[in-house]
Amino acid sequence: MGHGHTTTSASGRYVGRLAAAFAITATFMVVEVTAGIATSSLALISDGAHMVTDVIGVGLALAAILAAKRARHRPSRTFGLYRAEVLAALANAVLLFGAAAYVLYEAVRRFSDPPEVPGLTVVIVALLGLAANVSSFLLLRKGSAESLNIRGAYLEVLADLFGSLGVLVSGAVILLFGWSYADPIIGVAIGLFVLPRTWTLARRSLRILFQHAPERVDVDGLTEAVCALPGVREVHDVHVWTLTSGMEVASAHVTVAPGTDQDEVLRAAQAMLAADFHIEHATLQVETKATAASCHELHW
């Protein structure tokens, strides 16, 4: 048996950036929620609701990384707590769905009698929110390409960035033209904008939790590639899954011809999986035809 070298969680490399984004988001959340309630602006309340989920979501993401790091050296937790990062990403998606539903409900209720909203206050708060979101966006952009956990926080910040732009437009329209319907319309637009991205995040999180093979990995092609290695007769009991973002794992039984150098087959298979499929942690059981006779695959 064998496996590739130890892999570090992708999100673990961005703890400092995530902490900075959390501090920025938490500070501005207080400003935006207070202003939204004080001005009765649905656009501000909508953006403020997303900002609240940002604080919770980024906090969950940060806590998940720290928990995973602390658990790495406990013998009973052979895979640490890396799945906590995926659970945090799924929690972010649930929070975003809830926020969007609330905004849509509130907008429908307000269309019949939109309240008076002070445009200047909304514009000032929107500009401050835009600055805060751009800062957090730049902090998390790189990590979002490597970690599903950080991508969840990044998508929330991205939604709020566009939300701040929407609030800015809403405040400007009210300030210049006095059209009160701009506020609930922008509120609805912000709620609808985040839904497709939230669905994508939830779907990717559930794929990992259900231990589906990564979308980029062709399991049949992987099996054929291992079978094509010199000395290999058969490959069975193949499993490929994602532990957390950037950490794909595989296991398989590899049957070789009698007299084959099993260590050489093991090294060749692991090198091929790392180079061609980007799977650096592969546990392979190399066996001869005689020993494979007693090997059977589970029915589940």
C-alpha positions as CSV (number, residue, x, y, z in Angstrom):
1,M,0.0,0.0,0.0
2,G,1.1,3.6,-0.5
3,H,0.0,7.2,-0.7
4,G,1.3,10.5,-2.0
5,H,2.9,13.2,0.1
6,T,0.9,15.1,2.7
7,T,-1.2,18.0,1.3
8,T,-1.9,21.2,3.1
9,S,-5.4,22.6,2.9
10,A,-5.6,25.4,0.4
11,S,-7.6,27.7,2.6
12,G,-5.0,27.4,5.4
13,R,-2.6,29.6,3.5
14,Y,-5.1,32.5,3.6
15,V,-5.9,32.7,7.3
16,G,-4.4,36.2,7.6
17,R,-6.4,37.6,4.6
18,L,-9.6,36.0,5.8
19,A,-9.1,37.5,9.3
20,A,-8.5,41.0,7.8
21,A,-11.7,40.6,5.6
22,F,-13.6,39.5,8.7
23,A,-12.5,42.6,10.7
24,I,-13.4,45.0,7.8
25,T,-16.8,43.4,7.2
26,A,-17.7,43.3,10.9
27,T,-16.9,46.9,11.3
28,F,-19.0,48.1,8.4
29,M,-21.8,45.7,9.2
30,V,-22.7,47.8,12.2
31,V,-22.8,51.0,10.1
32,E,-24.9,49.6,7.3
33,V,-27.5,47.8,9.5
34,T,-27.9,50.8,11.7
35,A,-28.3,53.1,8.7
36,G,-30.7,50.8,7.0
37,I,-33.0,50.7,10.0
38,A,-32.7,54.4,10.6
39,T,-33.6,55.4,7.0
40,S,-36.1,52.6,6.3
41,S,-34.2,51.9,3.1
42,L,-34.9,48.4,1.7
43,A,-31.8,48.6,-0.5
44,L,-29.6,49.3,2.6
45,I,-31.5,46.6,4.6
46,S,-30.9,44.2,1.8
47,D,-27.2,44.9,1.6
48,G,-27.0,45.0,5.4
49,A,-28.6,41.5,5.5
50,H,-26.0,40.2,3.2
51,M,-23.3,42.0,5.3
52,V,-24.6,40.2,8.4
53,T,-24.3,36.9,6.5
54,D,-20.8,38.0,5.4
55,V,-19.7,38.4,9.0
56,I,-21.2,35.0,10.0
57,G,-20.0,33.3,6.8
58,V,-16.4,34.7,6.9
59,G,-16.3,34.0,10.7
60,L,-17.4,30.4,10.0
61,A,-14.8,30.0,7.3
62,L,-12.1,31.3,9.6
63,A,-13.2,29.1,12.5
64,A,-13.3,26.0,10.2
65,I,-9.7,26.6,9.0
66,L,-8.5,27.1,12.6
67,A,-10.4,24.0,13.8
68,A,-9.0,21.9,10.9
69,K,-5.5,23.0,11.8
70,R,-5.9,22.1,15.5
71,A,-7.3,18.7,14.7
72,R,-4.5,17.6,12.3
73,H,-2.3,16.1,15.0
74,R,-5.0,14.0,16.8
75,P,-4.5,10.3,16.0
76,S,-8.2,9.6,16.1
77,R,-8.9,12.2,13.4
78,T,-7.1,10.7,10.5
79,F,-8.3,13.3,8.1
80,G,-8.4,16.1,10.6
81,L,-11.4,18.4,10.5
82,Y,-11.0,19.5,6.9
83,R,-14.7,18.8,6.2
84,A,-15.5,21.6,8.6
85,E,-14.5,24.0,5.8
86,V,-17.1,22.4,3.5
87,L,-19.8,22.6,6.1
88,A,-19.0,26.3,6.6
89,A,-19.4,26.9,2.9
90,L,-22.8,25.1,2.9
91,A,-23.8,27.1,5.9
92,N,-22.9,30.3,4.0
93,A,-25.2,29.2,1.1
94,V,-28.1,28.6,3.5
95,L,-27.6,32.0,5.1
96,L,-27.6,33.7,1.7
97,F,-30.8,31.9,0.6
98,G,-32.5,33.1,3.7
99,A,-31.4,36.7,3.3
100,A,-32.5,36.8,-0.3
101,A,-35.9,35.3,0.6
102,Y,-36.4,38.0,3.3
103,V,-35.5,40.8,0.9
104,L,-37.9,39.6,-1.8
105,Y,-40.7,39.2,0.7
106,E,-40.1,42.7,2.2
107,A,-39.9,44.2,-1.3
108,V,-43.3,42.8,-2.4
109,R,-44.9,44.2,0.8
110,R,-43.4,47.7,0.2
111,F,-44.3,48.1,-3.4
112,S,-47.8,49.2,-2.5
113,D,-46.6,52.1,-0.3
114,P,-42.8,52.7,-0.5
115,P,-41.6,54.7,2.5
116,E,-39.7,58.0,2.2
117,V,-35.9,57.3,2.1
118,P,-33.2,60.0,2.5
119,G,-31.2,59.7,-0.7
120,L,-28.1,61.5,0.6
121,T,-27.7,59.3,3.6
122,V,-28.1,56.2,1.4
123,V,-25.4,57.5,-1.1
124,I,-22.9,58.2,1.7
125,V,-23.4,54.7,3.3
126,A,-23.2,53.0,-0.1
127,L,-19.8,54.7,-0.8
128,L,-18.5,53.5,2.5
129,G,-19.8,50.0,1.9
130,L,-18.2,50.0,-1.6
131,A,-14.8,50.8,-0.1
132,A,-15.1,48.1,2.5
133,N,-16.3,45.5,0.0
134,V,-13.5,46.3,-2.5
135,S,-10.9,45.9,0.3
136,S,-12.3,42.5,1.3
137,F,-12.8,41.4,-2.4
138,L,-9.1,42.0,-3.1
139,L,-8.1,40.2,0.1
140,L,-10.0,37.0,-0.8
141,R,-9.9,36.9,-4.6
142,K,-6.8,34.8,-4.9
143,G,-7.8,32.3,-2.2
144,S,-11.2,31.8,-3.8
145,A,-9.7,30.0,-6.7
146,E,-8.1,27.4,-4.4
147,S,-10.5,26.9,-1.6
148,L,-14.3,26.2,-1.6
149,N,-14.5,27.5,1.9
150,I,-12.9,30.8,1.1
151,R,-14.9,30.9,-2.2
152,G,-18.0,30.9,0.0
153,A,-16.8,34.0,1.8
154,Y,-15.6,35.6,-1.4
155,L,-19.0,35.2,-3.1
156,E,-20.7,36.9,-0.2
157,V,-18.3,39.8,-0.4
158,L,-18.7,39.9,-4.2
159,A,-22.5,40.0,-3.9
160,D,-22.2,42.8,-1.4
161,L,-19.8,44.7,-3.7
162,F,-22.5,44.7,-6.4
163,G,-25.1,45.4,-3.7
164,S,-23.2,48.5,-2.7
165,L,-23.2,49.7,-6.3
166,G,-26.9,49.0,-6.4
167,V,-27.6,50.9,-3.2
168,L,-25.5,53.8,-4.6
169,V,-27.7,53.9,-7.7
170,S,-30.8,53.8,-5.6
171,G,-29.7,56.6,-3.4
172,A,-28.7,58.7,-6.4
173,V,-32.0,58.2,-8.1
174,I,-33.9,59.2,-5.0
175,L,-31.7,62.2,-4.4
176,L,-31.9,63.5,-7.9
177,F,-35.5,62.5,-9.0
178,G,-37.3,61.7,-5.7
179,W,-38.5,58.3,-7.2
180,S,-39.1,56.2,-4.1
181,Y,-39.7,52.9,-6.0
182,A,-35.9,52.8,-6.8
183,D,-35.3,51.6,-3.3
184,P,-37.4,48.4,-3.3
185,I,-36.5,47.7,-7.0
186,I,-32.8,47.7,-6.2
187,G,-33.5,45.7,-3.1
188,V,-35.1,42.9,-5.2
189,A,-32.3,43.1,-7.8
190,I,-29.7,42.5,-5.0
191,G,-31.6,39.6,-3.7
192,L,-32.0,38.0,-7.2
193,F,-28.3,38.6,-8.1
194,V,-27.0,36.4,-5.3
195,L,-29.2,33.4,-5.9
196,P,-27.5,31.7,-8.9
197,R,-24.1,32.0,-7.2
198,T,-25.5,30.7,-3.9
199,W,-26.9,27.6,-5.7
200,T,-23.6,26.9,-7.3
201,L,-21.8,27.1,-3.9
202,A,-24.4,24.8,-2.3
203,R,-24.2,22.3,-5.1
204,R,-20.4,22.1,-4.9
205,S,-20.5,21.7,-1.2
206,L,-23.1,18.9,-1.3
207,R,-21.0,17.0,-4.0
208,I,-18.1,16.9,-1.5
209,L,-20.2,15.9,1.4
210,F,-21.8,13.1,-0.6
211,Q,-18.3,12.0,-1.6
212,H,-18.9,12.3,-5.4
213,A,-15.9,12.1,-7.6
214,P,-14.6,15.6,-8.5
215,E,-16.2,17.0,-11.6
216,R,-12.9,17.4,-13.3
217,V,-11.9,13.7,-12.8
218,D,-13.0,11.1,-15.3
219,V,-13.1,8.0,-13.1
220,D,-13.4,5.6,-16.1
221,G,-10.4,7.3,-17.7
222,L,-8.4,7.2,-14.5
223,T,-9.1,3.5,-14.2
224,E,-8.1,2.8,-17.8
225,A,-4.9,4.9,-17.3
226,V,-3.9,2.7,-14.3
227,C,-4.7,-0.4,-16.2
228,A,-2.4,0.7,-19.1
229,L,0.6,0.8,-16.8
230,P,3.2,-2.0,-17.5
231,G,2.5,-5.1,-15.5
232,V,-1.0,-4.2,-14.5
233,R,-3.7,-6.8,-15.3
234,E,-6.8,-5.3,-13.6
235,V,-8.0,-2.4,-11.4
236,H,-11.0,-2.6,-9.2
237,D,-12.6,-1.1,-6.1
238,V,-11.8,2.4,-7.4
239,H,-12.9,5.4,-5.3
240,V,-12.2,9.0,-5.9
241,W,-13.4,11.8,-3.7
242,T,-12.7,15.3,-2.4
243,L,-11.8,15.8,1.2
244,T,-11.9,19.6,1.0
245,S,-10.9,22.2,-1.6
246,G,-7.7,21.3,-3.3
247,M,-7.4,17.9,-1.6
248,E,-8.5,15.1,-3.9
249,V,-8.1,11.5,-2.7
250,A,-8.2,8.1,-4.4
251,S,-8.0,4.5,-3.5
252,A,-8.0,1.3,-5.6
253,H,-6.9,-2.3,-5.8
254,V,-4.4,-3.0,-8.5
255,T,-3.9,-6.5,-9.7
256,V,-0.5,-7.2,-11.4
257,A,1.0,-10.1,-13.3
258,P,3.1,-12.7,-11.4
259,G,6.7,-11.7,-11.0
260,T,5.9,-8.0,-11.5
261,D,7.8,-5.5,-9.3
262,Q,5.0,-4.3,-7.1
263,D,6.9,-1.3,-5.7
264,E,7.6,-0.1,-9.2
265,V,4.0,-0.4,-10.2
266,L,3.0,1.5,-7.0
267,R,5.5,4.3,-7.8
268,A,4.4,4.5,-11.4
269,A,0.7,4.6,-10.6
270,Q,1.1,7.3,-8.0
271,A,3.3,9.4,-10.2
272,M,0.8,9.1,-13.1
273,L,-2.2,10.0,-10.8
274,A,-0.3,13.1,-9.5
275,A,0.8,14.3,-13.0
276,D,-2.3,13.5,-15.1
277,F,-5.1,13.8,-12.6
278,H,-3.6,16.1,-9.9
279,I,-4.4,13.5,-7.2
280,E,-1.5,13.6,-4.8
281,H,-2.9,11.3,-2.1
282,A,-3.6,7.9,-3.6
283,T,-3.8,4.7,-1.5
284,L,-3.2,1.7,-3.7
285,Q,-3.3,-1.9,-2.8
286,V,-1.1,-3.9,-5.2
287,E,-1.9,-7.6,-5.4
288,T,-1.2,-10.6,-7.6
289,K,-3.9,-12.7,-9.2
290,A,-3.6,-15.3,-6.5
291,T,-4.1,-12.8,-3.7
292,A,-6.8,-11.0,-5.6
293,A,-8.9,-14.1,-5.7
294,S,-9.8,-13.6,-2.1
295,C,-10.5,-9.9,-2.6
296,H,-14.1,-8.9,-3.2
297,E,-15.7,-5.6,-3.6
298,L,-18.3,-4.4,-1.1
299,H,-21.9,-4.2,-2.4
300,W,-22.3,-0.6,-1.1
